[in-house]
Every structure is written in C-alpha cells, then in structure tokens.
C-alpha cells in the first residue's frame, strides 16, 4: 500500500478522516506509524497529498488531510482481455490498474470456460476491491472502467472499431507476428487472449478490423505475467 485511498464515507470533517480495518492494520503493522507522522493519501478520483496522524489506537486512526497534487496521468492504453480464471483475473486487474490502465474490457472467446462468467469475482464488490489494491500500489486515485462483454463477434464488429479508432491496434498472438514495437507511448488498444489462445476465426476477425499480431518470443507466459510484460513493452519510453 503505497497510498492510502480515501472515500467520502471516511471523512468525519471537511479535512479529517477516521479509518479502521485493513488500512488501519497496514499503517500499524507495515508502516509502523505513530501520532505526528505523515502518510501519502489520495481522495477517490481526486488529488493526492498527505495525511497527518492525529490519533492512533488499536481500533481507529484519525488523519488530518491536505491534497495538493493531481493523480498520475492515465496510460494511453485500452486493455481487452479474454476472461481468465477467477484467481488470475484478480491478479491481472491489480497489475493493470497499478500500471495506469483506465479502460479494461473482459471478453468471452471460444476457449473461455462459460463457468468463469458465473464466478463471484465478477461481482461489483470483488472487482472494486481489486481496483483499490491496484490504485494503492500504483499511487493513483482514478478508478478504471471495467466492461463485461459476453459475445465476441458483436463486440469485434460493432464496438471494437470505435474503441480502437486512431490507436495502434495490437493482438498478442505469436503466429505471423509482424508488429515491431516502435513509437512507444502512442495510444494503443491491446487484445490478449485466453490461456489456450485465440482460435483462427477470432484472429481473422481481429485482423479484419485492423489488429496486427505481436509476439513476446518463444516462451509462453501466464496471463497475469503476459499482461504487465506487454504493457511495459508497448508503453515504456
């Protein structure tokens, strides 16, 4: 937790918050902070600043806040990802959020198990928690948008062309990879397939709307590893 993310309900006065639970435990056990210390805080979808500890005990911590800096600029990348296994989804959402991705689409493809769509991890509360963890890690306050898309063809034909308009269009797929990584930091739409990869029909549909293949080499990476590696490869200065 590199930043303590604050919400409207945390405020007991205009600039004073009272926290308990996970955030209190982290301050006590990890930061080992004391009254008088200052911690980095951020207001949900707002500015970043400092929280000065006024009171601290085993049940609550009280901070006086001052917000002075804007959150970091969003990464100019839209992530479209075949819905992975539930545990993998949590880790991948945290990683993408911590890196500054602000638009994430979870997509059904041929090799996505239909049971994944019934997992509790797709509940609003579970997704929100993963996003919070990612923001805390990346010292950010602005929540990403997460969209669920259960039909591949209508999404690719009807939505994807507009989503990816005026961006570099990349699909992570090793076969016939032609995309050289250049012009880093330009707006990009990145599509990542399921564990078993895309079927030929899906690659053809993506190529029809302008996507080109990118390979990470001979090694096959897990989704939760591949996504951060791809983002870094595409967006690093």
C-alpha positions as CSV (number, residue, x, y, z in Angstrom):
1,X,0.0,0.0,0.0
2,X,2.0,3.0,-1.3
3,X,-1.0,5.3,-1.0
4,X,-4.0,5.2,1.4
5,X,-7.1,5.6,-0.7
6,X,-9.8,7.7,0.9
7,X,-13.6,7.7,0.2
8,X,-16.3,10.1,1.1
9,X,-17.6,7.9,3.9
10,X,-14.2,8.1,5.6
11,X,-14.5,11.8,6.3
12,X,-15.7,12.9,9.7
13,X,-15.0,16.6,9.0
14,X,-14.0,18.6,5.9
15,X,-10.4,17.5,6.1
16,X,-10.3,14.8,8.8
17,X,-10.8,11.1,8.2
18,X,-11.2,8.1,10.6
19,X,-10.1,4.7,9.4
20,X,-10.3,1.2,10.7
21,X,-9.9,-2.3,9.3
22,X,-7.4,-3.2,6.6
23,X,-6.0,0.3,6.2
24,X,-5.5,0.7,10.0
25,X,-3.8,-2.6,10.2
26,X,-1.4,-1.7,7.3
27,X,-0.5,1.6,9.0
28,X,0.2,-0.1,12.3
29,X,1.9,-3.3,11.1
30,X,3.7,-2.2,7.9
31,X,4.3,1.5,8.2
32,X,4.6,1.3,12.0
33,X,3.5,4.9,12.1
34,X,2.9,6.9,15.2
35,X,1.0,10.1,16.1
36,X,2.6,13.0,14.3
37,X,3.8,11.0,11.3
38,X,2.5,11.8,7.8
39,X,1.4,9.3,5.2
40,X,0.6,9.6,1.5
41,X,-3.1,9.7,0.9
42,X,-5.4,10.2,-2.1
43,X,-9.1,11.1,-2.5
44,X,-11.1,8.7,-4.6
45,X,-10.9,10.0,-8.2
46,X,-9.2,13.2,-6.9
47,X,-6.0,14.6,-5.7
48,X,-3.1,13.2,-3.8
49,X,-1.5,14.6,-0.6
50,X,-0.6,13.9,2.9
51,X,-2.5,12.6,5.9
52,X,-1.1,13.7,9.3
53,X,-1.8,11.3,12.1
54,X,-3.8,13.0,14.9
55,X,-4.7,9.9,16.8
56,X,-3.9,6.2,16.6
57,X,-5.1,3.2,18.6
58,X,-5.9,-0.5,18.0
59,X,-9.4,0.4,16.7
60,X,-9.0,3.6,14.7
61,X,-6.6,6.0,13.1
62,X,-7.5,9.7,12.6
63,X,-5.8,11.7,9.9
64,X,-5.9,15.4,9.0
65,X,-5.6,15.6,5.2
66,X,-4.3,18.0,2.7
67,X,-4.5,17.3,-1.0
68,X,-2.0,19.1,-3.2
69,X,-1.1,17.1,-6.3
70,X,-3.1,15.7,-9.2
71,X,-3.1,11.9,-9.8
72,X,-0.6,10.5,-12.3
73,X,-1.6,10.7,-16.0
74,X,-3.5,7.7,-17.3
75,X,-1.8,5.2,-19.5
76,X,-2.9,5.7,-23.1
77,X,-3.8,2.0,-23.5
78,X,-7.1,0.2,-23.6
79,X,-6.8,-3.4,-22.5
80,X,-9.2,-6.0,-24.0
81,X,-8.7,-9.4,-22.3
82,X,-10.4,-12.7,-22.7
83,X,-11.9,-13.5,-19.3
84,X,-9.3,-15.5,-17.4
85,X,-9.7,-17.9,-14.4
86,X,-11.0,-16.1,-11.3
87,X,-7.8,-16.0,-9.4
88,X,-5.9,-14.9,-12.4
89,X,-8.4,-12.2,-13.0
90,X,-7.8,-10.6,-9.6
91,X,-4.1,-10.5,-10.1
92,X,-4.3,-9.2,-13.6
93,X,-6.8,-6.4,-12.6
94,X,-4.5,-5.3,-9.8
95,X,-1.5,-5.3,-12.1
96,X,-3.2,-3.4,-15.0
97,X,-4.7,-0.8,-12.6
98,X,-1.3,-0.2,-10.8
99,X,0.2,0.5,-14.3
100,X,-2.4,3.2,-15.1
101,X,-4.8,1.4,-17.5
102,X,-8.2,3.1,-17.3
103,X,-10.3,1.1,-19.7
104,X,-10.5,-2.7,-19.3
105,X,-12.8,-5.0,-21.3
106,X,-13.3,-8.6,-20.3
107,X,-14.4,-10.6,-23.3
108,X,-15.8,-14.1,-24.0
109,X,-13.9,-16.1,-26.6
110,X,-14.1,-19.7,-27.8
111,X,-11.6,-21.1,-25.2
112,X,-13.0,-19.2,-22.2
113,X,-14.9,-21.6,-19.9
114,X,-18.5,-20.5,-19.6
115,X,-18.4,-21.2,-15.9
116,X,-16.0,-18.2,-15.4
117,X,-18.9,-15.8,-16.1
118,X,-20.7,-17.1,-13.0
119,X,-17.8,-16.6,-10.7
120,X,-18.3,-14.3,-7.7
121,X,-15.1,-12.4,-8.6
122,X,-17.1,-10.7,-11.4
123,X,-19.3,-9.1,-8.7
124,X,-19.1,-5.3,-8.4
125,X,-17.7,-5.5,-4.9
126,X,-14.9,-8.0,-5.8
127,X,-13.9,-6.1,-8.9
128,X,-13.9,-2.8,-6.9
129,X,-11.6,-4.4,-4.3
130,X,-9.1,-5.5,-6.9
131,X,-9.1,-2.0,-8.4
132,X,-8.5,-0.4,-5.0
133,X,-5.5,-2.7,-4.4
134,X,-4.1,-1.7,-7.8
135,X,-4.6,2.0,-7.1
136,X,-2.9,1.8,-3.7
137,X,0.1,0.0,-5.3
138,X,0.4,2.5,-8.2
139,X,-0.1,5.6,-6.0
140,X,-3.2,6.6,-8.1
141,X,-6.7,7.6,-7.3
142,X,-8.7,7.4,-10.5
143,X,-10.7,4.1,-10.9
144,X,-10.6,2.3,-14.2
145,X,-13.7,1.4,-16.1
146,X,-14.3,-2.3,-16.3
147,X,-16.7,-3.6,-19.0
148,X,-18.0,-7.2,-19.4
149,X,-18.6,-8.4,-23.0
150,X,-20.0,-11.9,-23.3
151,X,-20.3,-12.1,-27.1
152,X,-17.1,-12.0,-29.2
153,X,-18.4,-11.3,-32.7
154,X,-20.8,-8.5,-31.9
155,X,-18.2,-6.8,-29.8
156,X,-15.5,-7.0,-32.5
157,X,-17.8,-5.9,-35.3
158,X,-19.9,-3.3,-33.6
159,X,-17.8,-1.8,-30.7
160,X,-14.2,-2.5,-31.3
161,X,-13.7,-0.3,-34.4
162,X,-14.8,2.8,-32.4
163,X,-12.9,1.8,-29.2
164,X,-9.7,1.3,-31.2
165,X,-10.1,4.3,-33.6
166,X,-6.9,6.3,-34.0
167,X,-4.9,3.9,-31.9
168,X,-2.2,1.4,-32.5
169,X,-4.1,-2.0,-32.7
170,X,-2.2,-4.9,-31.2
171,X,-3.3,-8.5,-30.5
172,X,-0.9,-10.7,-28.5
173,X,-0.6,-13.7,-30.8
174,X,2.7,-15.4,-31.7
175,X,1.8,-16.7,-35.2
176,X,2.7,-14.5,-38.2
177,X,3.6,-11.7,-35.8
178,X,4.5,-8.6,-37.8
179,X,4.2,-5.7,-35.4
180,X,7.6,-4.2,-34.5
181,X,7.4,-2.3,-31.2
182,X,8.0,1.3,-32.1
183,X,6.6,4.7,-31.3
184,X,6.1,3.8,-27.6
185,X,3.6,5.7,-25.5
186,X,1.3,6.3,-28.5
187,X,-2.4,5.5,-27.9
188,X,-2.8,1.7,-28.1
189,X,-5.5,-0.9,-28.0
190,X,-4.2,-4.2,-26.8
191,X,-6.1,-7.5,-27.1
192,X,-5.0,-10.5,-25.0
193,X,-6.4,-14.0,-25.5
194,X,-7.3,-16.8,-23.1
195,X,-4.9,-19.4,-21.7
196,X,-5.4,-21.6,-24.7
197,X,-5.0,-18.8,-27.2
198,X,-7.4,-17.4,-29.8
199,X,-8.8,-19.7,-32.5
200,X,-8.0,-18.8,-36.1
201,X,-11.5,-17.4,-36.7
202,X,-11.0,-14.9,-33.8
203,X,-7.6,-13.8,-35.1
204,X,-9.1,-13.3,-38.6
205,X,-11.9,-11.1,-37.1
206,X,-9.4,-9.0,-35.2
207,X,-7.2,-8.6,-38.3
208,X,-10.3,-7.6,-40.3
209,X,-10.7,-4.5,-38.1
210,X,-7.0,-3.6,-38.2
211,X,-5.2,-5.5,-35.5
212,X,-1.7,-6.9,-36.0
213,X,-0.1,-9.7,-34.2
214,X,2.7,-9.2,-31.6
215,X,4.8,-12.0,-30.2
216,X,6.7,-12.0,-26.9
217,X,9.1,-14.7,-28.2
218,X,9.3,-18.4,-27.8
219,X,8.4,-18.6,-24.1
220,X,4.7,-18.9,-23.3
221,X,3.7,-16.7,-20.3
222,X,0.8,-16.9,-17.9
223,X,-1.9,-14.2,-18.4
224,X,-1.0,-12.4,-15.2
225,X,2.6,-12.2,-16.3
226,X,2.0,-11.6,-20.0
227,X,-0.3,-8.5,-19.5
228,X,2.3,-6.5,-17.5
229,X,5.1,-7.5,-19.8
230,X,3.0,-6.5,-22.9
231,X,2.1,-3.1,-21.4
232,X,5.7,-2.4,-20.5
233,X,6.9,-3.5,-23.9
234,X,4.4,-1.3,-25.7
235,X,4.4,1.8,-23.4
236,X,7.8,2.2,-21.9
237,X,9.7,5.3,-23.0
